[in-house]
Amino acid sequence: MSSALTGLLRHPIVQAPMAGGVSVPRLAAAVSEAGGLGFLAGGYKTADGMYREIKQMRGLTSRPFGVNLFMPQPEQSGAGAGSTTAAGAAPFDAGAVEVYAHQLAGEAAWYRTELGDPDSGRDDGYDAKLAVLLDDPVAAVSFHFGVPSPEVLASLRRAGTFTLVTATTVEEALAVERAGADAVIVQGIEAGGHQGTHRDVPDNDGSGIGLLSLIALVREAVGLPLVAAGGIMRGSQIAAALAAGASAVQLGTAFVPTPESGAAAAHKEALTDPLFVGTRLTRAFTGRPARGLVNRFLREHGRYAPAAYPEVHHLTAPLRKAAAAAGDAQGMALWAGQGHRMARDMPAGELVEVLAAEAGAVWAASAADAEGGAGR
């Protein structure tokens, strides 16, 4: 583990910043208190809402914690604020969004709600949130959906903040290194929720690299510390990721069923419900590839959803909120990694300790095997 990461972690465990109400302060604080690194999700919040959560977090723990930001999405012209990769992003088709809205009219009628306005903004309040984090720094800030400018990363470093950026390919990891981030979050295809690809193109739904292979590939290409993410649910997987070259691991789905999680009860229960037989990458809920449990909404609408983020996210937000309020898992975005069946319902702090103990047992067994082999 790098010296900078060592100062933030007692255990090499990072709690993924799950937007949409899952990564609430009580969850992140519990993880940090247990020696991991808890993360708040800045995505889908106003800058003021994010700041209120930071203040609440500081009232719950004195341990280090982080905040995640979504990179602004480029306009149709391809110009994107603060992103070194925005110029390569595919423009969305406004007509396709309108067609999708017509298709979802029946869902709106069923849930007795209106569809959202797809033109509700593309930058997620990025500049205002950065201003908050520079004025009142936190221990770590991570970025999803692209790479911040070198100037932004340098400003955060001067403020004493450790910076991490998600990458799903070697090329993306190299871009993160060039920009000057402190670490790369290496996200395998197994991960639940949104793939943190820097460039979204219509044909990338089924492509992707498994986590262990991606760690090895990136480890040979970049010199930054790696945080491994994607389907990790057990300490044995943590040990494998660290052995492959990661400095720490990031887990999301594993923390969804904890009592501190802000996930809806229907979401927590669905992770281990035999009714949900697996996961799939889909654009159905947000217009960007994201892995979730296969439910009715995903099956009926996934094939028709356009590559249009965050327009589709804004469009479907009232539907997802209404489904959650009704406890209807068939209409919700049930984000989950491929290891969701191994979810454990236990307090978040206890889960951190259990995971660390499981990983430690693997290391101890490996050391004993190595010592026994040397003695033969």
C-alpha positions as CSV (number, residue, x, y, z in Angstrom):
1,M,0.0,0.0,0.0
2,S,1.3,3.5,-0.8
3,S,2.3,5.7,2.2
4,A,-0.4,8.2,1.4
5,L,-3.1,5.5,1.3
6,T,-1.6,4.0,4.5
7,G,-2.4,7.2,6.3
8,L,-6.1,7.0,5.4
9,L,-6.7,3.3,6.0
10,R,-6.2,0.8,8.9
11,H,-7.7,-1.9,6.6
12,P,-7.2,-1.8,2.8
13,I,-11.0,-1.4,2.3
14,V,-12.7,1.5,0.7
15,Q,-16.5,1.8,0.7
16,A,-17.8,2.7,-2.8
17,P,-19.6,6.1,-3.1
18,M,-23.0,4.9,-4.2
19,A,-25.1,7.8,-5.5
20,G,-28.9,7.9,-5.2
21,G,-29.1,7.8,-1.4
22,V,-27.2,4.6,-0.5
23,S,-23.9,6.1,0.7
24,V,-25.3,8.2,3.5
25,P,-23.2,9.7,6.3
26,R,-24.0,7.0,8.8
27,L,-22.7,4.3,6.4
28,A,-19.5,6.1,5.5
29,A,-18.8,7.0,9.1
30,A,-19.3,3.4,10.2
31,V,-16.7,2.2,7.6
32,S,-14.2,4.9,8.5
33,E,-14.6,4.2,12.3
34,A,-13.8,0.6,11.6
35,G,-10.6,1.5,9.8
36,G,-11.7,1.5,6.2
37,L,-12.3,4.6,4.1
38,G,-15.9,5.7,4.0
39,F,-17.1,7.7,1.0
40,L,-20.0,10.1,0.5
41,A,-21.6,10.3,-2.9
42,G,-21.6,13.8,-4.3
43,G,-23.4,12.8,-7.4
44,Y,-27.1,13.8,-7.9
45,K,-26.8,16.3,-5.0
46,T,-26.6,20.1,-5.0
47,A,-23.3,21.6,-3.6
48,D,-25.2,22.7,-0.5
49,G,-26.7,19.2,0.0
50,M,-23.2,17.7,-0.4
51,Y,-21.8,20.2,2.2
52,R,-24.5,19.4,4.7
53,E,-23.6,15.7,4.4
54,I,-19.9,16.5,5.0
55,K,-20.8,18.5,8.1
56,Q,-23.0,15.6,9.3
57,M,-20.1,13.2,8.6
58,R,-17.7,15.2,10.7
59,G,-20.1,15.0,13.6
60,L,-20.1,11.2,13.4
61,T,-16.4,10.5,13.0
62,S,-13.0,12.1,13.3
63,R,-11.5,9.5,10.9
64,P,-10.6,10.3,7.3
65,F,-13.3,10.0,4.7
66,G,-13.9,10.9,1.0
67,V,-16.3,12.5,-1.4
68,N,-17.0,11.3,-4.9
69,L,-17.9,13.7,-7.8
70,F,-19.3,12.9,-11.3
71,M,-17.5,14.6,-14.1
72,P,-19.6,17.0,-16.2
73,Q,-21.0,15.5,-19.4
74,P,-20.2,17.1,-22.7
75,E,-22.7,19.1,-24.6
76,Q,-23.7,17.8,-28.1
77,S,-20.8,19.8,-29.6
78,G,-18.4,17.6,-27.6
79,A,-17.1,20.3,-25.4
80,G,-17.0,19.3,-21.8
81,A,-16.0,21.4,-18.8
82,G,-13.0,20.1,-16.9
83,S,-12.7,16.7,-18.7
84,T,-9.6,15.7,-20.6
85,T,-11.7,13.0,-22.4
86,A,-14.9,14.8,-23.1
87,A,-14.1,15.6,-26.7
88,G,-14.2,11.9,-27.5
89,A,-17.7,11.3,-26.1
90,A,-20.5,10.4,-28.4
91,P,-23.3,13.1,-28.7
92,F,-26.7,11.9,-27.6
93,D,-29.7,11.7,-29.9
94,A,-32.4,14.1,-28.6
95,G,-34.9,12.4,-30.9
96,A,-34.1,9.0,-29.4
97,V,-34.7,10.4,-25.9
98,E,-38.1,11.7,-27.0
99,V,-39.0,8.3,-28.4
100,Y,-37.9,6.7,-25.1
101,A,-40.1,9.1,-23.2
102,H,-43.1,8.0,-25.2
103,Q,-42.3,4.4,-24.4
104,L,-42.2,5.1,-20.7
105,A,-45.6,6.9,-20.7
106,G,-47.2,3.7,-19.5
107,E,-44.8,3.4,-16.6
108,A,-45.6,7.0,-15.6
109,A,-49.3,6.2,-15.6
110,W,-48.8,3.0,-13.6
111,Y,-46.8,4.8,-10.9
112,R,-49.1,7.8,-11.0
113,T,-46.2,10.2,-11.6
114,E,-44.8,12.4,-14.3
115,L,-41.7,11.7,-16.3
116,G,-38.7,13.9,-15.4
117,D,-37.3,16.7,-17.6
118,P,-34.4,15.3,-19.6
119,D,-32.9,18.8,-19.9
120,S,-32.3,19.2,-16.2
121,G,-28.5,19.8,-16.5
122,R,-25.4,18.0,-17.6
123,D,-22.7,19.2,-15.1
124,D,-24.2,17.9,-11.8
125,G,-23.0,21.2,-10.1
126,Y,-19.4,20.2,-10.6
127,D,-17.8,23.6,-10.3
128,A,-19.8,24.5,-7.2
129,K,-18.9,21.2,-5.5
130,L,-15.2,21.6,-6.3
131,A,-15.4,25.1,-4.7
132,V,-16.8,23.5,-1.5
133,L,-14.1,20.8,-1.4
134,L,-11.3,23.3,-2.0
135,D,-12.7,25.7,0.7
136,D,-13.3,23.0,3.3
137,P,-11.1,20.0,2.2
138,V,-11.8,16.4,3.0
139,A,-9.2,13.6,3.1
140,A,-10.0,12.1,-0.3
141,V,-11.9,13.0,-3.5
142,S,-12.6,10.5,-6.3
143,F,-14.0,11.1,-9.8
144,H,-16.3,9.1,-12.0
145,F,-17.1,9.3,-15.8
146,G,-13.8,11.1,-16.8
147,V,-10.6,12.7,-15.7
148,P,-10.4,16.1,-14.1
149,S,-8.0,18.7,-15.5
150,P,-4.5,18.7,-14.1
151,E,-5.2,22.1,-12.6
152,V,-8.1,20.7,-10.6
153,L,-6.1,17.8,-9.3
154,A,-3.2,20.0,-8.4
155,S,-5.5,22.4,-6.5
156,L,-6.9,19.5,-4.5
157,R,-3.4,18.2,-3.7
158,R,-2.4,21.7,-2.4
159,A,-5.4,21.5,-0.2
160,G,-4.1,18.2,1.3
161,T,-6.7,16.0,-0.5
162,F,-5.8,12.6,-1.9
163,T,-7.3,12.2,-5.4
164,L,-8.5,9.0,-7.1
165,V,-10.0,8.6,-10.6
166,T,-11.9,5.6,-11.9
167,A,-10.6,3.8,-15.0
168,T,-11.9,0.7,-16.9
169,T,-9.1,0.3,-19.4
170,V,-5.3,0.7,-19.5
171,E,-5.8,3.7,-21.8
172,E,-8.0,5.4,-19.2
173,A,-5.6,4.6,-16.4
174,L,-2.7,6.2,-18.4
175,A,-4.9,9.3,-18.9
176,V,-5.4,9.4,-15.1
177,E,-1.7,9.2,-14.5
178,R,-0.9,11.9,-17.0
179,A,-3.4,14.3,-15.4
180,G,-1.7,13.9,-12.1
181,A,-4.1,12.0,-9.8
182,D,-2.7,10.2,-6.8
183,A,-4.3,6.8,-7.5
184,V,-6.4,4.9,-10.0
185,I,-9.6,3.1,-9.1
186,V,-9.4,0.1,-11.4
187,Q,-13.0,-1.0,-12.1
188,G,-13.7,-4.4,-13.6
189,I,-16.7,-5.4,-15.6
190,E,-18.1,-7.2,-12.6
191,A,-18.8,-4.0,-10.7
192,G,-22.4,-3.0,-9.8
193,G,-23.8,0.4,-10.7
194,H,-22.3,2.7,-13.4
195,Q,-19.3,1.7,-15.3
196,G,-16.9,4.6,-14.9
197,T,-15.9,4.7,-18.6
198,H,-14.4,8.0,-19.7
199,R,-16.0,7.8,-23.1
200,D,-19.5,6.4,-23.6
201,V,-20.2,5.0,-27.0
202,P,-23.3,3.0,-28.0
203,D,-21.5,-0.3,-28.5
204,N,-19.7,-0.5,-25.2
205,D,-22.5,-2.2,-23.2
206,G,-21.2,-5.8,-23.4
207,S,-17.4,-5.1,-23.5
208,G,-15.2,-4.9,-20.5
209,I,-12.3,-6.5,-18.7
210,G,-12.5,-8.7,-15.6
211,L,-11.0,-7.2,-12.5
212,L,-7.9,-9.4,-11.9
213,S,-6.9,-9.1,-15.6
214,L,-7.4,-5.4,-15.5
215,I,-5.3,-5.0,-12.3
216,A,-2.4,-6.9,-13.9
217,L,-2.6,-4.9,-17.2
218,V,-2.8,-1.5,-15.5
219,R,-0.1,-2.5,-13.0
220,E,2.3,-3.0,-15.9
221,A,1.4,0.3,-17.5
222,V,1.2,2.9,-14.7
223,G,3.1,3.6,-11.6
224,L,0.2,4.9,-9.4
225,P,-1.4,3.0,-6.5
226,L,-4.4,1.0,-7.6
227,V,-7.7,0.6,-5.8
228,A,-9.5,-2.5,-7.2
229,A,-13.3,-2.4,-7.7
230,G,-15.7,-5.0,-9.1
231,G,-17.7,-7.8,-7.6
232,I,-15.6,-8.1,-4.4
233,M,-17.7,-9.6,-1.5
234,R,-15.3,-11.7,0.5
235,G,-11.9,-11.4,2.1
236,S,-10.4,-14.0,-0.1
237,Q,-11.2,-11.8,-3.1
238,I,-9.5,-8.9,-1.3
239,A,-6.4,-11.0,-0.8
240,A,-6.5,-11.9,-4.5
241,A,-6.8,-8.3,-5.7
242,L,-3.9,-7.2,-3.4
243,A,-1.8,-10.1,-4.6
244,A,-2.5,-9.1,-8.2
245,G,-1.0,-5.6,-7.5
246,A,-3.8,-3.5,-6.0
247,S,-3.0,-1.4,-2.9
248,A,-6.6,-1.5,-1.6
249,V,-10.0,-2.6,-2.7
250,Q,-13.3,-0.8,-3.1
251,L,-16.6,-2.5,-2.3
252,G,-20.1,-1.3,-3.0
253,T,-22.7,-4.1,-3.2
254,A,-21.3,-5.6,0.0
255,F,-22.3,-2.5,1.9
256,V,-25.8,-2.2,0.4
257,P,-27.6,-4.5,2.8
258,T,-26.0,-3.1,6.0
259,P,-28.4,-1.4,8.4
260,E,-26.5,1.9,8.0
261,S,-27.0,1.9,4.2
262,G,-29.6,4.3,2.8
263,A,-30.7,1.7,0.2
264,A,-34.5,0.9,0.0
265,A,-35.5,-2.2,1.8
266,A,-36.7,-3.7,-1.5
267,H,-33.2,-3.2,-2.9
268,K,-31.5,-4.8,0.1
269,E,-33.8,-7.8,0.0
270,A,-33.5,-8.3,-3.7
271,L,-29.7,-9.0,-3.5
272,T,-30.3,-12.5,-2.2
273,D,-33.8,-13.1,-3.4
274,P,-33.8,-16.1,-5.7
275,L,-36.4,-14.3,-7.9
276,F,-33.5,-12.2,-9.2
277,V,-31.3,-14.6,-11.0
278,G,-28.5,-12.4,-12.1
279,T,-27.2,-9.0,-13.2
280,R,-26.9,-7.2,-16.6
281,L,-25.4,-4.0,-17.9
282,T,-28.2,-1.7,-19.0
283,R,-29.0,1.8,-20.1
284,A,-32.6,1.5,-19.1
285,F,-32.5,3.8,-16.1
286,T,-29.9,6.4,-16.8
287,G,-28.7,6.2,-20.4
288,R,-25.2,5.0,-19.4
289,P,-24.1,1.3,-18.9
290,A,-24.7,0.3,-15.3
291,R,-25.0,-3.2,-13.8
292,G,-28.1,-4.1,-11.9
293,L,-30.3,-7.0,-11.0
294,V,-32.5,-8.1,-14.0
295,N,-36.1,-7.0,-13.2
296,R,-39.2,-6.2,-15.2
297,F,-38.2,-2.6,-16.0
298,L,-34.7,-3.7,-17.3
299,R,-36.1,-6.5,-19.4
300,E,-38.9,-4.4,-21.0
301,H,-37.0,-1.2,-21.6
302,G,-33.3,-2.0,-21.7
303,R,-33.0,-2.7,-25.4
304,Y,-34.7,0.5,-26.3
305,A,-32.9,3.0,-24.0
306,P,-30.6,5.4,-25.9
307,A,-27.0,6.3,-25.1
308,A,-28.0,9.6,-23.5
309,Y,-26.7,10.3,-20.0
310,P,-27.8,12.2,-17.9
311,E,-31.0,12.8,-20.0
312,V,-32.4,9.4,-19.4
313,H,-31.4,9.6,-15.7
314,H,-33.5,12.8,-15.4
315,L,-36.3,11.2,-17.4
316,T,-36.7,8.1,-15.2
317,A,-35.9,9.6,-11.8
318,P,-39.5,10.1,-10.8
319,L,-40.4,6.5,-11.9
320,R,-37.6,5.1,-9.8
321,K,-38.6,7.2,-6.8
322,A,-42.2,6.1,-7.1
323,A,-41.3,2.5,-7.5
324,A,-39.1,2.7,-4.4
325,A,-41.9,4.4,-2.4
326,A,-44.2,1.6,-3.4
327,G,-41.7,-1.1,-2.5
328,D,-41.8,-2.3,-6.1
329,A,-38.4,-3.9,-6.8
330,Q,-39.6,-4.6,-10.4
331,G,-39.5,-0.9,-11.2
332,M,-36.4,0.1,-9.3
333,A,-32.7,0.4,-10.4
334,L,-31.4,-2.5,-8.3
335,W,-27.7,-1.7,-8.8
336,A,-25.6,-4.8,-7.9
337,G,-22.3,-6.4,-8.8
338,Q,-21.9,-9.9,-10.0
339,G,-21.2,-11.2,-6.5
340,H,-24.5,-10.0,-5.1
341,R,-25.6,-13.5,-3.9
342,M,-22.8,-13.3,-1.3
343,A,-24.3,-10.2,0.4
344,R,-24.3,-10.3,4.2
345,D,-26.7,-8.4,6.4
346,M,-24.5,-7.1,9.2
347,P,-23.4,-3.7,10.5
348,A,-21.0,-1.9,8.3
349,G,-18.2,-1.7,10.8
350,E,-18.5,-5.4,11.6
351,L,-18.4,-6.2,7.9
352,V,-15.1,-4.3,7.6
353,E,-13.6,-6.3,10.4
354,V,-14.9,-9.6,9.0
355,L,-13.6,-8.8,5.6
356,A,-10.2,-7.9,7.0
357,A,-10.1,-11.0,9.1
358,E,-11.0,-13.2,6.1
359,A,-8.2,-11.6,4.0
360,G,-5.8,-12.0,6.9
361,A,-6.6,-15.7,7.1
362,V,-5.8,-16.1,3.4
363,W,-2.4,-14.3,3.8
364,A,-1.6,-16.4,6.9
365,A,-2.4,-19.6,5.1
366,S,-0.3,-18.6,2.2
367,A,2.6,-17.7,4.4
368,A,2.3,-21.1,6.2
369,D,2.2,-22.9,2.9
370,A,5.3,-21.0,1.8
371,E,7.2,-21.8,5.0
372,G,6.2,-25.4,4.8
373,G,7.4,-25.7,1.3
374,A,10.7,-24.1,2.2
375,G,11.2,-26.7,4.9
376,R,10.7,-29.7,2.6
